[in-house]
Amino acid sequence: MADIGCPPENALWHSEPSERDKGMSSLNKDRKIQANSGKVVPPDDPGRRLGASGFAAAVSEALHREFDGNGSAVKAIVGLTSANERAVKNWYQGKNGPSGEFLVLLCRHSDQVLETVLLLAGRQDLVTAKKLVDAKGKLHEMLSLIDEIENGPAR
């Protein structure tokens, strides 16, 4: 499992006055969600917030682990989630994280995203259980293949 790192403290909040605070509207809606470089981890303190940038970086890394090597990863993710292509590019680049609905769809189709979400939630026990179930399934496949080789195809 890849190591996932914490964003710096300043990634959780920003204290600069926003354009809205100055009485002007802002095009970016005062969001500071650019992910920092580096890896993201579940916080050691369960009460500590990960922050939007940390969440976006963690999901981005999981998407890269799952879909890198696929020539058109963004299009593949769009096909699985029916999300807007621009939104998926932002997830893939770690600029934004997916909303709840799309996060559930990503977890349905990506073991890497599911494991990342479980780790962020502090549920290492569920990640371990999932890996054990996956390993048992692969072992069963291998034993069936060995049996077929030894005894010929089942009729």
Backbone as CSV, one residue per row, in Angstrom:
resi,resn,N_x,N_y,N_z,CA_x,CA_y,CA_z,C_x,C_y,C_z
1,MET,0.849,-1.163,0.000,0.000,0.000,0.000,0.894,1.224,0.000
2,ALA,0.569,2.175,-0.804,1.375,3.385,-0.904,1.251,4.196,0.375
3,ASP,2.351,4.879,0.703,2.339,5.765,1.847,1.561,7.008,1.480
4,ILE,0.748,7.452,2.366,-0.102,8.602,2.082,0.253,9.696,3.116
5,GLY,0.777,11.009,2.835,1.302,12.029,3.759,0.314,13.127,4.123
6,CYS,0.474,13.793,5.200,-0.428,14.862,5.644,-0.088,16.177,4.972
7,PRO,-1.088,16.965,4.624,-0.811,18.296,4.092,-0.310,19.180,5.225
8,PRO,0.435,20.214,4.908,0.883,21.106,5.964,-0.308,21.765,6.642
9,GLU,-0.076,22.240,7.868,-1.153,22.850,8.639,-1.855,23.957,7.856
10,ASN,-1.106,24.764,7.101,-1.710,25.885,6.392,-2.608,25.448,5.243
11,ALA,-2.609,24.147,4.913,-3.487,23.674,3.845,-4.917,23.520,4.339
12,LEU,-5.100,23.464,5.665,-6.433,23.258,6.202,-7.258,24.547,6.199
13,TRP,-6.626,25.656,6.457,-7.338,26.926,6.545,-6.479,28.000,5.909
14,HIS,-7.096,29.037,5.403,-6.296,30.182,4.988,-6.902,31.409,5.635
15,SER,-6.024,32.321,6.075,-6.493,33.440,6.874,-6.483,34.753,6.116
16,GLU,-6.031,34.755,4.882,-6.035,35.990,4.112,-7.472,36.413,3.856
17,PRO,-7.768,37.713,3.907,-9.135,38.143,3.619,-9.493,37.827,2.172
18,SER,-10.650,37.280,1.979,-11.081,36.929,0.632,-11.674,38.151,-0.055
19,GLU,-11.866,38.026,-1.365,-12.506,39.104,-2.129,-13.910,39.364,-1.594
20,ARG,-14.593,38.301,-1.182,-15.947,38.450,-0.642,-15.899,39.268,0.646
21,ASP,-14.874,39.017,1.485,-14.728,39.763,2.727,-14.463,41.239,2.457
22,LYS,-13.858,41.547,1.324,-13.552,42.929,0.968,-14.736,43.599,0.283
23,GLY,-15.847,42.875,0.150,-17.021,43.452,-0.483,-17.070,43.237,-1.983
24,MET,-16.176,42.427,-2.528,-16.151,42.163,-3.959,-16.434,40.692,-4.180
25,SER,-17.055,40.381,-5.290,-17.300,38.976,-5.583,-16.028,38.371,-6.173
26,SER,-15.909,37.078,-6.017,-14.726,36.389,-6.498,-15.137,35.286,-7.454
27,LEU,-14.385,35.111,-8.515,-14.700,34.060,-9.475,-14.419,32.673,-8.927
28,ASN,-13.422,32.562,-8.044,-13.083,31.231,-7.558,-13.825,30.865,-6.279
29,LYS,-14.784,31.656,-5.871,-15.634,31.391,-4.716,-14.821,31.180,-3.440
30,ASP,-13.660,31.846,-3.368,-12.819,31.829,-2.178,-12.348,30.433,-1.785
31,ARG,-12.232,29.554,-2.738,-11.780,28.202,-2.418,-10.271,28.132,-2.556
32,LYS,-9.634,27.557,-1.595,-8.202,27.301,-1.691,-8.048,25.793,-1.602
33,ILE,-8.123,25.133,-2.756,-8.130,23.683,-2.727,-7.048,23.082,-3.596
34,GLN,-6.089,23.879,-4.004,-4.979,23.320,-4.767,-4.225,22.350,-3.867
35,ALA,-3.999,21.159,-4.368,-3.284,20.166,-3.586,-1.799,20.495,-3.567
36,ASN,-1.181,20.232,-2.444,0.263,20.396,-2.342,0.924,19.160,-2.904
37,SER,2.173,19.316,-3.331,2.873,18.129,-3.810,3.190,17.254,-2.613
38,GLY,3.436,16.012,-2.851,3.703,15.079,-1.772,2.524,14.159,-1.570
39,LYS,2.673,13.266,-0.623,1.626,12.285,-0.377,0.778,12.711,0.802
40,VAL,-0.409,12.156,0.863,-1.360,12.513,1.910,-1.618,11.290,2.775
41,VAL,-1.683,11.487,4.068,-1.984,10.364,4.968,-3.155,10.673,5.859
42,PRO,-3.719,9.616,6.397,-4.741,9.865,7.391,-4.083,10.538,8.588
43,PRO,-4.726,11.521,9.162,-4.117,12.201,10.297,-3.941,11.238,11.470
44,ASP,-2.854,11.425,12.243,-2.631,10.598,13.432,-3.694,10.893,14.484
45,ASP,-4.103,12.136,14.561,-5.130,12.549,15.511,-6.481,12.435,14.815
46,PRO,-7.355,11.513,15.251,-8.625,11.316,14.548,-9.506,12.567,14.516
47,GLY,-9.293,13.507,15.427,-10.090,14.722,15.429,-9.576,15.782,14.473
48,ARG,-8.390,15.568,13.923,-7.774,16.550,13.028,-8.362,16.439,11.633
49,ARG,-8.667,17.569,11.052,-9.219,17.591,9.692,-8.128,17.378,8.666
50,LEU,-8.468,16.641,7.630,-7.541,16.415,6.525,-7.494,17.640,5.625
51,GLY,-8.609,18.281,5.412,-8.684,19.445,4.543,-8.968,19.059,3.105
52,ALA,-9.509,19.995,2.354,-9.887,19.735,0.962,-8.688,19.390,0.097
53,SER,-7.572,20.092,0.312,-6.406,19.821,-0.536,-5.815,18.453,-0.232
54,GLY,-5.809,18.054,1.029,-5.308,16.732,1.388,-6.180,15.629,0.822
55,PHE,-7.496,15.825,0.899,-8.435,14.853,0.339,-8.253,14.747,-1.174
56,ALA,-8.158,15.898,-1.843,-7.991,15.906,-3.301,-6.691,15.201,-3.695
57,ALA,-5.618,15.452,-2.956,-4.331,14.816,-3.266,-4.403,13.304,-3.062
58,ALA,-5.067,12.868,-2.000,-5.177,11.428,-1.725,-5.963,10.722,-2.825
59,VAL,-7.080,11.311,-3.243,-7.890,10.712,-4.317,-7.109,10.719,-5.626
60,SER,-6.411,11.805,-5.901,-5.607,11.893,-7.125,-4.554,10.783,-7.168
61,GLU,-3.855,10.585,-6.062,-2.837,9.533,-6.023,-3.455,8.157,-6.235
62,ALA,-4.617,7.926,-5.642,-5.298,6.637,-5.821,-5.706,6.444,-7.279
63,LEU,-6.215,7.497,-7.916,-6.596,7.402,-9.330,-5.377,7.107,-10.194
64,HIS,-4.257,7.733,-9.886,-3.034,7.472,-10.653,-2.571,6.026,-10.464
65,ARG,-2.639,5.522,-9.235,-2.235,4.127,-9.007,-3.141,3.173,-9.784
66,GLU,-4.427,3.483,-9.848,-5.393,2.595,-10.510,-5.355,2.721,-12.025
67,PHE,-5.218,3.941,-12.546,-5.441,4.166,-13.980,-4.205,4.560,-14.769
68,ASP,-3.057,4.812,-14.128,-1.856,5.111,-14.907,-1.532,3.900,-15.768
69,GLY,-1.057,4.150,-16.949,-0.823,3.065,-17.895,-1.971,2.954,-18.874
70,ASN,-3.109,3.497,-18.501,-4.249,3.565,-19.414,-4.058,4.862,-20.189
71,GLY,-3.911,4.786,-21.490,-3.626,5.952,-22.316,-4.594,7.098,-22.137
72,SER,-5.817,6.807,-21.839,-6.813,7.871,-21.648,-7.524,7.636,-20.320
73,ALA,-6.775,7.809,-19.240,-7.303,7.559,-17.897,-8.523,8.421,-17.604
74,VAL,-8.454,9.695,-17.959,-9.577,10.595,-17.663,-10.841,10.107,-18.361
75,LYS,-10.718,9.727,-19.631,-11.894,9.237,-20.364,-12.430,7.939,-19.752
76,ALA,-11.533,7.085,-19.274,-11.972,5.847,-18.632,-12.764,6.161,-17.358
77,ILE,-12.287,7.125,-16.581,-12.972,7.502,-15.342,-14.314,8.152,-15.653
78,VAL,-14.345,8.988,-16.686,-15.614,9.589,-17.123,-16.599,8.487,-17.493
79,GLY,-16.125,7.473,-18.214,-16.995,6.367,-18.612,-17.542,5.596,-17.425
80,LEU,-16.756,5.462,-16.375,-17.199,4.718,-15.192,-18.157,5.513,-14.307
81,THR,-17.983,6.834,-14.283,-18.751,7.662,-13.339,-19.799,8.549,-13.989
82,SER,-19.710,8.745,-15.296,-20.563,9.700,-16.022,-20.394,11.126,-15.503
83,ALA,-19.245,11.410,-14.896,-18.955,12.758,-14.409,-18.483,13.629,-15.561
84,ASN,-18.540,14.928,-15.371,-18.058,15.897,-16.343,-16.551,15.713,-16.526
85,GLU,-16.090,15.748,-17.768,-14.675,15.516,-18.057,-13.768,16.521,-17.351
86,ARG,-14.177,17.775,-17.292,-13.367,18.800,-16.611,-13.237,18.464,-15.122
87,ALA,-14.329,18.001,-14.510,-14.286,17.628,-13.091,-13.322,16.464,-12.876
88,VAL,-13.374,15.470,-13.764,-12.501,14.304,-13.636,-11.034,14.724,-13.809
89,LYS,-10.751,15.629,-14.743,-9.378,16.127,-14.901,-8.908,16.777,-13.602
90,ASN,-9.793,17.546,-12.967,-9.438,18.190,-11.698,-9.163,17.157,-10.609
91,TRP,-9.955,16.078,-10.552,-9.693,15.017,-9.567,-8.343,14.380,-9.861
92,TYR,-8.111,14.085,-11.121,-6.891,13.383,-11.532,-5.649,14.228,-11.249
93,GLN,-5.777,15.538,-11.389,-4.658,16.447,-11.142,-4.568,16.860,-9.669
94,GLY,-5.536,16.458,-8.854,-5.517,16.787,-7.438,-5.944,18.206,-7.130
95,LYS,-6.613,18.856,-8.076,-7.077,20.221,-7.829,-8.331,20.234,-6.961
96,ASN,-9.217,19.296,-7.180,-10.459,19.149,-6.410,-10.640,17.674,-6.104
97,GLY,-11.442,17.394,-5.113,-11.839,16.020,-4.840,-13.269,15.816,-5.312
98,PRO,-13.656,14.575,-5.557,-15.026,14.308,-6.003,-16.036,14.522,-4.870
99,SER,-17.273,14.828,-5.255,-18.358,14.939,-4.277,-18.718,13.536,-3.807
100,GLY,-19.571,13.454,-2.817,-19.947,12.167,-2.242,-20.466,11.166,-3.250
101,GLU,-21.373,11.593,-4.116,-21.961,10.691,-5.117,-20.883,10.107,-6.023
102,PHE,-19.971,10.949,-6.500,-18.930,10.477,-7.400,-17.861,9.682,-6.649
103,LEU,-17.643,10.017,-5.391,-16.703,9.238,-4.591,-17.196,7.797,-4.431
104,VAL,-18.492,7.640,-4.213,-19.067,6.296,-4.097,-18.896,5.543,-5.419
105,LEU,-19.155,6.197,-6.543,-18.970,5.553,-7.842,-17.507,5.175,-8.075
106,LEU,-16.590,6.047,-7.686,-15.173,5.730,-7.839,-14.798,4.525,-6.969
107,CYS,-15.307,4.482,-5.748,-15.023,3.350,-4.855,-15.583,2.053,-5.431
108,ARG,-16.701,2.144,-6.115,-17.318,0.963,-6.726,-16.433,0.378,-7.825
109,HIS,-15.703,1.243,-8.533,-14.925,0.813,-9.693,-13.418,0.781,-9.463
110,SER,-12.943,1.328,-8.355,-11.500,1.428,-8.132,-11.143,0.925,-6.732
111,ASP,-10.428,-0.182,-6.675,-9.960,-0.691,-5.384,-9.011,0.294,-4.714
112,GLN,-8.215,0.998,-5.513,-7.264,1.958,-4.946,-7.982,3.116,-4.256
113,VAL,-9.047,3.627,-4.880,-9.807,4.719,-4.257,-10.506,4.203,-3.001
114,LEU,-11.100,3.020,-3.082,-11.768,2.443,-1.916,-10.789,2.298,-0.751
115,GLU,-9.614,1.731,-1.007,-8.629,1.559,0.056,-8.177,2.901,0.624
116,THR,-8.005,3.897,-0.233,-7.607,5.227,0.224,-8.660,5.824,1.143
117,VAL,-9.930,5.720,0.756,-11.011,6.265,1.575,-11.061,5.542,2.927
118,LEU,-10.900,4.227,2.902,-10.900,3.479,4.163,-9.738,3.893,5.059
119,LEU,-8.559,4.092,4.461,-7.410,4.537,5.249,-7.620,5.944,5.806
120,LEU,-8.184,6.830,4.991,-8.457,8.185,5.462,-9.464,8.174,6.606
121,ALA,-10.354,7.181,6.594,-11.358,7.050,7.649,-10.799,6.309,8.864
122,GLY,-9.521,5.913,8.789,-8.909,5.212,9.904,-9.333,3.760,10.019
123,ARG,-9.734,3.142,8.908,-10.243,1.772,8.921,-9.279,0.784,8.277
124,GLN,-8.053,0.738,8.775,-7.044,-0.199,8.283,-7.550,-1.631,8.375
125,ASP,-8.360,-1.924,9.404,-8.892,-3.274,9.575,-9.721,-3.707,8.373
126,LEU,-10.484,-2.800,7.804,-11.294,-3.137,6.632,-10.436,-3.304,5.383
127,VAL,-9.358,-2.534,5.285,-8.442,-2.693,4.153,-7.798,-4.074,4.226
128,THR,-7.381,-4.468,5.416,-6.776,-5.787,5.599,-7.772,-6.891,5.261
129,ALA,-9.009,-6.759,5.731,-10.040,-7.768,5.445,-10.308,-7.858,3.948
130,LYS,-10.368,-6.722,3.271,-10.601,-6.712,1.818,-9.467,-7.416,1.084
131,LYS,-8.231,-7.142,1.491,-7.087,-7.787,0.847,-7.111,-9.296,1.073
132,LEU,-7.534,-9.724,2.249,-7.621,-11.159,2.536,-8.671,-11.824,1.652
133,VAL,-9.820,-11.197,1.501,-10.872,-11.739,0.625,-10.377,-11.802,-0.817
134,ASP,-9.705,-10.741,-1.281,-9.159,-10.735,-2.647,-8.137,-11.850,-2.845
135,ALA,-7.258,-12.050,-1.851,-6.235,-13.090,-1.954,-6.866,-14.477,-1.989
136,LYS,-7.903,-14.689,-1.176,-8.593,-15.984,-1.181,-9.233,-16.258,-2.544
137,GLY,-9.804,-15.221,-3.153,-10.405,-15.383,-4.479,-9.370,-15.763,-5.523
138,LYS,-8.208,-15.113,-5.478,-7.137,-15.437,-6.428,-6.606,-16.844,-6.186
139,LEU,-6.480,-17.219,-4.924,-6.013,-18.563,-4.597,-6.997,-19.613,-5.113
140,HIS,-8.274,-19.361,-4.951,-9.297,-20.287,-5.451,-9.189,-20.444,-6.972
141,GLU,-8.992,-19.322,-7.681,-8.804,-19.366,-9.136,-7.595,-20.219,-9.509
142,MET,-6.499,-20.001,-8.801,-5.277,-20.742,-9.099,-5.458,-22.238,-8.832
143,LEU,-6.115,-22.593,-7.732,-6.343,-24.005,-7.425,-7.252,-24.653,-8.461
144,SER,-8.253,-23.912,-8.932,-9.126,-24.442,-9.986,-8.349,-24.675,-11.267
145,LEU,-7.459,-23.758,-11.606,-6.634,-23.899,-12.805,-5.701,-25.107,-12.682
146,ILE,-5.095,-25.284,-11.525,-4.221,-26.445,-11.298,-5.022,-27.734,-11.417
147,ASP,-6.194,-27.754,-10.832,-7.059,-28.943,-10.910,-7.419,-29.252,-12.359
148,GLU,-7.732,-28.199,-13.132,-8.076,-28.382,-14.546,-6.893,-28.922,-15.330
149,ILE,-5.700,-28.441,-15.042,-4.509,-28.921,-15.739,-4.250,-30.392,-15.400
150,GLU,-4.390,-30.731,-14.127,-4.133,-32.118,-13.695,-5.199,-33.103,-14.196
151,ASN,-6.451,-32.682,-14.171,-7.547,-33.607,-14.439,-8.248,-33.377,-15.778
152,GLY,-7.884,-32.386,-16.494,-8.582,-32.045,-17.736,-9.761,-31.138,-17.423
153,PRO,-10.319,-30.510,-18.455,-11.438,-29.575,-18.245,-12.641,-30.285,-17.614
154,ALA,-13.342,-29.548,-16.769,-14.560,-30.103,-16.144,-15.640,-30.225,-17.205
155,ARG,-16.453,-31.291,-17.092,-17.516,-31.497,-18.082,-18.832,-31.173,-17.534
